[in-house]
Amino acid sequence: MTTTDLYLRKGADRRLRGGHLWVYSNEVDTGRCPLNQFAPGDVVQVRNAEGRMLGSAYMEPQALICARVFAPGEQAQLDEALFQSRLQSALEAREAIFDRPFYRLAYGDSDLLPGIVIDRFGPYLVVQLNNAGAERYRQPLIDALQAVLSPDGVLLRGDSRARRDSGLVADNEVVLGTVPEQVLLEENGVRFSAPVFSGQKTGWFYDHRMARARLSSWVKGKSVLDVYSYIGGWGIQAGVFGATDVCCLDSSSAALEGVMVNARLNDIADIVSVRQGPAAETMQQMRAEGVSHDVVILDPPAFIQRRKDLKKGIAAYRRINELGLQLLRPGGLLVSGSCSMHLSRADLMTAMQQAAVRAGCQLRVVEQGAQGPDHPIHPAIPETEYLKAIFARRVG
């Protein structure tokens, strides 16, 4: 045996043979392969107890997921050539769907690029390397991006929670060319300016793109409230799609400044207003003021970060949906989103139903949305499916 082999315990290969890409530390035969002999990013050939080759992975020896497979069933190196191949495949998949260069170019395991997220904003790329193993391959990845896309600039966003949890440097760094503080993008024919250095995640959320497109069937001539608006992904599109007035609510003044920038960018500043404050408290205040809307959109941050928080998180979703319903006119539309991986669609719908009972009304689900095709779901890895959007009409 050499240090490039990682042997699993007997019977621990079932998930990987079924297509999964993660190796947990308790699945490793540590008698044959002590984990402390590996450094983050070391490439290994994962083998079952009998020596059968299962794929190539890079190591995260201190993590619960101690190895991440990037080449199932193959012996491969994590070098520029492999990155070029993976990126070219991901690019072709996106270009087959989208006619403009604004999308998530790489979505981790689903693109066989574990730990790597890349969002494309035309000539600019924003990259997240979310663990120490992926961080080790920063330069060959950058070289591959240059070879495949020739971007004007690449920004490495180093401030993700996953990086902080891994003890990695949390700075943002331009690693190729130049990147402006604000980049332009287009989604569903609507223009936006996104703060890629200081904004949330990579500066934008492409994942709800398909659900936001469906707003066009529901908002014409309607009054819209966009809660947790960030820079107006939902609300600005509602305005462009024909809403009579749009109110964007967020706790961040910088985000709300971004809302108005994007309203002006789309010539709808006259119908857009903003309100700053914590969502729940501000919605209660709005109710006391007698405010109501025809469409209420709730797209909160993940209320459930860990499975053990599920019960508390479901209560938070129920509460915010109840507040949303209290601001929704009879016959109106509630759009309830969740990016909590641990919250199932059924649990979200249950939370909405419980909220309706508390609000003294009924709901009928009329549409459902999920993450777009630039966030492909790996059938063997449920964790790659995280996004939900439920459109429900208030009756009674």
N, C-alpha and C positions, 0 to 999 in steps of 0.2 A: 504493500500500500504506500502511496505517496500522499503528500499534503494536498494534492489536487483532487483527491477522492473524498466524498462525504457519504459514509455508509449509514443507512437507516436501520432501525431495529426491525426485527422480523414482524411482518404484517403491517408496518407503518407506511408502506408504499401505495396503499389503496387509493388515497385521494389523488396522488400524482398520476397514477395510471388512469384515473378518471378525468384527467385534464387540468387539475388544480395546479397552481404554480408556487405555492408557499410550502416551506418546510419549517415546522415548529421545533423548537429546541428539544422538547421531550420526545421527538420522533427520531432523534439522532442516536446512533450507537456510539456513545461517548467513550466506551472502552476502546473501540477501534479508532475513533476520531475525536479526541478531546477538543471541545470548542475553543479552548484558550490557545490553541495552536494557530488559529486563524485571525487575520486582521480584517476590518471592514473593507469590503470590495474584493477580497480574494476570490478568484474564479475557481469553482469546483465542479467536478462531475458528480452528480448525485446518483447514487447506486442503491439498489435494495439490498437486503441482507445476503442475497445469493450472488450479488455482484452485477446484476442487470443494470445497464445504463438507463437512467430515467431522464436525463437532461443536464444542461449546464446552468449554473446559478452563480450569483455573487453572494458573498457572506455578509451577514450582520450578526456576528457571534454573540453580542451582548443583548440582542433583542429576542423577544418571544418568537417572532418570525425570524429565524436565524439564517435562512437562505431564501433567495428569491430567484426562481427559474426564469431565464430570459431566452432559452433555446430548448424547448421540450423535445426530448428524444434525440438530441444532437449534441455533439461535442463541438464547442465553439468558444471563441475568445470575444471579450467585450471590448472591441476596438473600433476604430473609425469606419472600417469596412462594414462591420455589423450595424453600426449606427446608421450609416448611409442606407443600407438595405431596409432597415426598419422604418426610417423616416420616409423613404421613397414610397414604401407600401402605405404608410399612414397618409401621405400626401395624396396619393392616387385615390384612396377611399374618400377623402374629403372633397377632392375636386370632382368626383363623380356625382356629388350631391349639391355642392354649393358653387354658384357661379361667381362669387366674390371672395377674395382671400381674407375672410374674417371668420375664424373658427378655432376650436381646440384642435391643434395639430397632433398632439400626442397625449394619450390618456392612460398612462401607467401600464398596468398589467394587460389591459385590453389591447394595447398595441405592442405587447412584448417589450416594453420599456419600463420595467418596474421601478417605482420611486421617482419617475420623471413625468412632469406635466409641462406642456408647451402650448401657449396661446398665441395665435397669429393675428396681428393687426396690420394687414397689408404688408409693407416692407419691414415691419418691426416684429420681433419675437420676444415674448416674456417667458422665462424658463424658471421652473421650480425643481430643485433637486432635494427631495424630501428625506433623505437619510444619508448616513456617512458612506455607505457603499456606492450609491449613485454619485455622490460628491467626488469620489476618487476619479471618476471618469469624465469630469467636467471638460477637459481640453479635447479629447477625441470626439465628444458630443458636439462641441462648438465647431470643430473642424468639419464635422459631418454636416451640420446645419449650413455652414458656409458653402460646402460643395453642392448640397441639394437645392438650396433656396437663394443663396447670395443675398442675404438680408442687408438692409442699411444699418441695422443695429440689433443687438441682442442684450436684453436686460435680464440679469439673474436676480430674481426676488428671493432673498435669503431669510425672510421674516416669517415663514410659515410656522404653524404650531408644531408640525412634525419635526422640523429642523431644530426648533428650540428644545423639544423633548429629547432629541438625539445629541444635544450639547454642541451643535454646530454654530458657526458664526452667523449672526442674524442680519448682517448688512446687505443692502441692495448694491449691485455692482453692474455697470455696463461692461460686458466682457468682449464685445465686438462692435466696432463702428460707433455710432452715436444714436441715442434714443431721447426724444423730447419728453418733457414732463407730462404732456398731454398728447395722446395719440388718437387719431380719428378711426372710427369703425362704422360699419353699416350693418344693421340687423333688420330683416323684414322690410327693407326699403327705407328704414328710419336711420338718421345719422346721429352719432354720439361722439363725444369727446371723453376719453377715459383717463384718469390719473394713474398711470401704470407704476409710478414710483411710490405713491402714498396711498393709493386706494386699496380696497379690500381684495385679498387674494392676488390675482394678477392685474387687478384694476377693473375687471369686468367679469360678468357671469354669462357665458354663452349657453349654459346648460338648459335654461328655461326658454330658449329661442322658439321652439315649436309651439309651446303653450301660449307664449306672448303673441305669436302670429294669429292664434285663434281668437284673440280679443277683438279682431276686426269684425267678427260676426255679432258681437254683443254690446259694443260701447257706443255705436253711432247715436247721437242725440242724447247721451246719458251723462249724468254727473258721476265722477269716478274718484274714489279715495284709494291711494296707493300707500299702504302701511309698510314700514321698513323699506322705504323706497330706494335707499342708496342714491345713485345719481339718475334715477328715473327710468330704469329699464322697462318697467311695466307702464308707468304713468305717462311717460312721453309717447310711447307707442299708442296708448289709448287716445291721447290727444290727436296724434296724427291720423288715427283711424276714425276720427269723427266725434269724439266726446265733446260735450258742450263746455264742461269745466273739469279740471283735474286738480286735486289737492294731494301733494306728496308729503308724507309724514316720516321723519327720521330723527334720530337723536343727534346726528352729526351735522354741525353747521357747514362743514366743508362739503359734505355730500349734498346738502341742499343748495349750496352755491353751484355745484355741478348740475343739479336739476335745472336751474335757471339758464345755465350755459347751454344745456342741451335743448331746452325749450326755445331759446333764441335761435339755435342752430337749425331748428325745424320750423321757425316762424309761427310758433304757437304760444309765445310768452304771454299773450293777452288772455289766455284761458287757463294758465297754470299758476297755482299758488303753492306755497310751502308752509309747513308747520313743524317747528322743532320741539322735541321733547321725547321722553321715554314713551314707548308705544302704549302700554296699558294705561298709564296715568293720563296721557294726553287724550286717548280715546274716551276715557271716562269723562274728562272735562268737556270734550266735544258733545257727548251725549247730554250733559247737563245744560249745554248751550242750545240744545235742540237741533244740532246738525244731523243731517241724514244724506245718503247718497243712493244712486241707482245701482252702482257697482262698487263693491269693496274687495280690494286685493290684499291678501296677507302673504307675504313672502319673508318669513322671519329667518334669522340665523338658526343653526342647528340647536334645538333645545336639548337634544340628547347626544352627548359626546361619547358616553360609555353605556354598555348594555345595562349595567346596574342602575343607571339613572332613568330607565324606561318609564317606570310608574310616575315619577315626578315630572318627567318630560311630557307624558301624555296629558297630565293635568294642565301643564302650561299651554299645550296646543288647544285643549278644550277651553281654557280661559280666554285666549286671544280670539278664538273663533266666536265665543259668546259675545265678546265686546264688539267684534266686527258685525255680528248680526244685529246688535242693538243700534248700529248706525246705518243699517240697510233697510231701505224702503220695501214694503210688501211688493212681491213680484220681482224684486231685484236679484242681482247675481252676486254670489260670494265665490271668490276664487281663493282657494286655500292651498298654499304650497308648503312643502317640507323638504329640506335637504338633509334630514337626519337619517343616516343609513340604518340605524337600529329601529326606526319607526316604520312599520309596514303600512302599506296602502290601506289595509283593512283597519288598522289601529287609527290611522288618520281619519278615516270615514266614521269610525265609532266616536272619536273625539268630536267631530263635527255634529253628529247626531245628538250626542249628549249636550253639546252647546245649544243646539236648536231647542231641545226640551227646556233647558234653563231659560232660554230667551223667549219661550212661549210661542214658538212658530214651528213650521215643518220645512224640511229641505227635500229637494229632488235633484239627484245628480244628473246633469245633462251632458257633461263632457269630462274626460280625464286626459291629463297630459303626463309626459315622462321626459326624461333627458333626451336631447337630440342625438342624431346619428354621429356627431363628432365626440360623443361620450358613449362609445359602444359598450355593451354589457357582455362580459365573459360568462357564458352559461354555467361554467363550473365554479365561478367565484361570485357568490351572491353580493359580496361587498362592493362590487363594481356597479351595482344598481342601487341608487340612493335617492333619486329625485322623484317627487310626486307633485302633481297639481290636480286639484279636483274643482270643477266648476259646478256649483249647485245653485238652483233657483229657490228663493224663499217663497213659500206658499203659506197662506193662513196668517 
